[in-house]
Amino acid sequence: MVRSPCTGICMLDNGECTGCGRTIEEITSWRSMSPEEQSAVIEAIESGARKYPTDE
């Protein structure tokens, strides 16, 4: 299992968590995802394919 990107700042904005950048579907299914699926979610967030939360 890949470590969850959860930051403990759980608020949804336009369908994505402002803390970790995951969708509600990704958050609720995280533990049932394969490591490959989890890695793909993190890669999509970090690569900029999806908005990644910033401290700005």
GUFI-332146 format. One record per residue: residue number from 1; x, y, z of N, C-alpha, C, O, CB in turn. Coordinates in steps of 0.02 Angstrom, whole numbers, plus 32768, in hexadecimal, padded with zeros to 4 digits. Atoms other than C-alpha are relative to their C-alpha. Glycine has a CB too. Example, Ala and Ser with C-alpha at 12.3 -4.5 7.8 and 13.67 -1.06 7.14 Angstrom:
<recs>
REC   k n.c1 n.c2 n.c3 ca.c1 ca.c2 ca.c3 c.c1 c.c2 c.c3 o.c1 o.c2 o.c3 cb.c1 cb.c2 cb.c3
REC   1 802D 7FC5 8000  8267  7F1F  8186 802D 803C 8000 8061 803B 8021  7FCE  8001  803E
REC   2 7FD6 7FC5 7FFD  82AC  7FCB  8165 7FD9 8037 8025 7FF2 806E 802D  8014  8017  7FB9
</recs>
This chain:
<recs>
REC   k n.c1 n.c2 n.c3 ca.c1 ca.c2 ca.c3 c.c1 c.c2 c.c3 o.c1 o.c2 o.c3 cb.c1 cb.c2 cb.c3
REC   1 802A 7FC5 8000  8000  8000  8000 802C 803E 8000 805E 8042 8024  7FD0  8000  803D
REC   2 7FDD 7FC0 8004  803C  80AE  7FD3 7FE6 802C 8038 7FAB 802B 8049  7FF5  8022  7FB9
REC   3 8015 7FD3 7FC9  8039  812E  805F 7FCE 8033 7FE6 7FD7 8051 7FB1  803E  8023  801E
REC   4 8034 7FD1 8012  7F9E  819B  8059 801C 8047 7FFD 8044 805A 8028  7FC5  7FFC  8032
REC   5 7FE9 7FBA 8004  7FBC  824F  8020 7FD8 802F 802E 7FE0 806C 802A  7FFB  8018  7FB8
REC   6 802A 7FD7 7FD4  7F3F  828B  80A4 802B 802E 802B 805D 8019 8049  7FD4  7FD3  802C
REC   7 7FDC 7FCF 7FD7  7F79  8329  80FB 7FD9 8013 803F 7FF1 8039 8069  800E  803F  7FD8
REC   8 8029 7FF0 7FC7  7EED  832F  817A 7FD8 8040 7FF8 7FB5 8055 8026  802A  8005  803D
REC   9 8027 7FC4 8011  7EA4  83CA  8127 7FCB 7FEA 7FCF 7FD6 7FED 7F92  802E  803A  7FE3
REC  10 8032 8020 8029  7E04  837F  80E5 7FC6 802F 7FF0 7F98 8036 8018  7FE6  7FC0  8021
REC  11 8036 7FD4 8018  7D98  83F9  8084 7FFB 7FF7 7FB5 802D 7FF8 7F91  800D  804B  8013
REC  12 800A 8009 8048  7D4C  83DD  7FD9 7FF2 8042 7FDE 7FCC 806B 7FF8  7FC8  7FCE  7FF3
REC  13 800B 7FC6 8029  7D52  8464  7F54 7FFF 7FE9 7FB8 8031 7FCE 7F9F  8037  8037  800C
REC  14 8007 8017 8046  7D13  843F  7EA4 8010 7FB6 7FF8 802D 7FA2 7FC6  802D  8029  7FD3
REC  15 7FF8 8048 8005  7D17  8385  7EC9 8044 7FE5 8014 804F 7FA9 8010  7FF2  7FEC  7FBC
REC  16 7FBE 8016 7FEB  7DCB  8380  7F07 800F 8019 8047 7FFA 804F 805A  8037  8018  7FCF
REC  17 7FEC 7FEC 7FBC  7E11  8384  7FB7 8036 8036 7FFB 8066 802F 7FD5  801A  7FC3  8028
REC  18 7FCF 7FCA 8002  7E6F  8426  7FD6 8040 7FED 8025 8073 800F 801E  7FE3  803F  801E
REC  19 7FC5 8016 7FDB  7EE8  83C9  8048 802C 7FD1 7FD8 8069 7FDB 7FD5  7FEB  7FDD  803F
REC  20 7FD7 8033 8022  7F20  8335  7FDE 7FF6 7FFE 7FB4 801F 7FE0 7F91  7FF0  7FBC  801C
REC  21 800B 7FFD 8048  7ED7  8356  7F31 7FD9 7FC5 7FE3 7FCD 7FC3 7FA7  8041  8003  7FDF
REC  22 8026 803A 8019  7E76  82B2  7F26 7FB6 8011 7FFC 7F9D 803E 801D  800A  7FC3  802E
REC  23 8048 7FFA 8004  7DC1  82A2  7EF3 7FE1 7FD9 803A 8003 7FB0 8059  7FE5  7FE7  7FBB
REC  24 8022 8025 7FCA  7D40  8262  7F70 8001 7FB5 7FF0 8007 7F8C 801E  7FB8  8019  8009
REC  25 7FFE 8046 8013  7D3C  81BF  7F0E 8044 7FE0 800F 8048 7FA8 8027  7FF0  7FF8  7FB5
REC  26 7FBC 801A 7FF1  7DF9  81AB  7F1E 800C 7FFA 804A 802B 7FCA 8061  8035  802D  7FE0
REC  27 7FF7 8002 7FB7  7DF4  81D3  7FD7 7FDC 7FC3 801E 7FF9 7F9E 8046  7FE5  8041  8020
REC  28 8027 8037 7FE2  7D6A  8156  7FFF 8016 7FBB 7FE9 800B 7F8A 800D  7FB7  800A  7FF0
REC  29 7FEB 8042 8018  7DB4  80CA  7F96 804B 7FF4 8007 8064 7FC1 7FF0  7FED  7FF9  7FB7
REC  30 7FB7 8004 7FFB  7E6C  80E8  7FC3 8018 7FBC 8019 8045 7F9E 7FFC  801A  8036  802D
REC  31 7FE9 803F 7FE2  7E7D  804C  8030 7FF1 7FC3 7FD5 8011 7F8F 7FDD  7FE0  7FF7  8044
REC  32 800F 8039 802B  7E2F  7FDB  7FAC 8024 8004 7FBC 8021 7FD6 7F94  7FB5  7FFB  7FF5
REC  33 7FDA 7FF9 803F  7E9C  801E  7F1D 803F 7FD6 8003 805B 7FCA 8039  8012  804B  7FF4
REC  34 7FC0 8023 8003  7F32  7FBC  7EE3 8037 8034 8008 802B 8070 7FFD  8008  7FD9  7FBC
REC  35 7FC8 7FD1 7FFB  7FDE  8009  7F02 800C 8026 7FBE 8020 8060 7FBF  803F  7FDC  8014
REC  36 7FF8 7FE0 8041  7FE6  802E  7E47 7FCE 8038 7FF6 7FDE 806D 7FDC  7FFA  7FCD  7FC8
REC  37 8034 7FCD 8006  7F41  808D  7E4D 8010 803B 802E 8008 8075 801B  7FBB  7FE2  8011
REC  38 7FEE 7FCB 7FD1  7F79  80EE  7EE7 8039 802A 7FE5 8037 8068 7FE9  8013  7FE2  8044
REC  39 7FC7 7FDB 801D  801D  811C  7E94 7FEB 802B 7FC6 8004 8063 7FBE  8036  7FCF  7FE9
REC  40 8018 7FD9 8039  7FC1  8156  7DF8 7FDC 803F 8017 7FE2 8074 7FF7  7FD1  7FD5  7FD5
REC  41 8023 7FC6 7FE5  7F54  81CA  7E60 8033 8034 8017 802E 806F 8007  7FD1  7FEC  803B
REC  42 7FCD 7FD2 7FE7  7FEC  8216  7EB6 8027 801F 7FC7 8035 805B 7FC7  802F  7FDC  8030
REC  43 7FDB 7FE7 8039  804A  8226  7E12 7FD8 8035 7FDA 7FF4 8068 7FC5  8013  7FC7  7FD1
REC  44 802B 7FD0 8023  7FB7  827F  7DC0 7FFE 8043 8025 8000 8078 8006  7FB9  7FE5  7FF7
REC  45 8002 7FC3 7FD8  7FAF  82FC  7E4F 8043 8024 7FFC 8046 8060 7FEF  7FEE  7FF0  804A
REC  46 7FBE 7FE1 7FFD  806B  831B  7E5A 8019 8017 7FBC 8040 8047 7FB9  8031  7FCF  801C
REC  47 7FE8 7FED 8043  8087  8326  7D9D 7FDD 803E 7FE5 7FF1 805A 7FB3  7FF6  7FC7  7FD0
REC  48 8025 7FC6 8018  800A  83B2  7D8D 7FC7 7FEE 7FD2 7FA4 8019 7FB9  802F  802F  7FDC
REC  49 8039 8016 8029  7F8F  8349  7D2B 7FBF 8014 8023 7F8C 801E 8003  8002  7FB3  7FF5
REC  50 8037 7FE6 7FD8  7F1C  837E  7DB8 801D 8033 802F 8058 8032 803F  7FDB  7FC7  8028
REC  51 7FEA 7FCD 7FD2  7F25  8412  7E2B 801C 7FE0 8040 7FFD 7FB3 805C  7FC6  8030  8012
REC  52 7FE4 8018 7FC1  7F96  83F1  7EC0 7FFE 8039 8032 8010 8071 8022  8049  7FE6  7FF7
REC  53 8006 7FCA 7FCE  7F78  8452  7F60 8043 8022 800E 8078 8001 800E  7FE4  7FE5  8041
REC  54 7FC3 7FDB 7FEF  7FF6  84D9  7F8A 7FF5 8027 8040 7FBC 802E 8057  8015  8030  7FC7
REC  55 8005 7FD8 7FC4  801A  8542  8023 7FF5 8049 7FF1 7FF4 8072 801F  803E  7FF8  802B
REC  56 8007 7FBA 8014  8000  85E3  7FC1 7FBE 801D 8014 7FB0 8057 8007  8009  8008  7FB6
</recs>
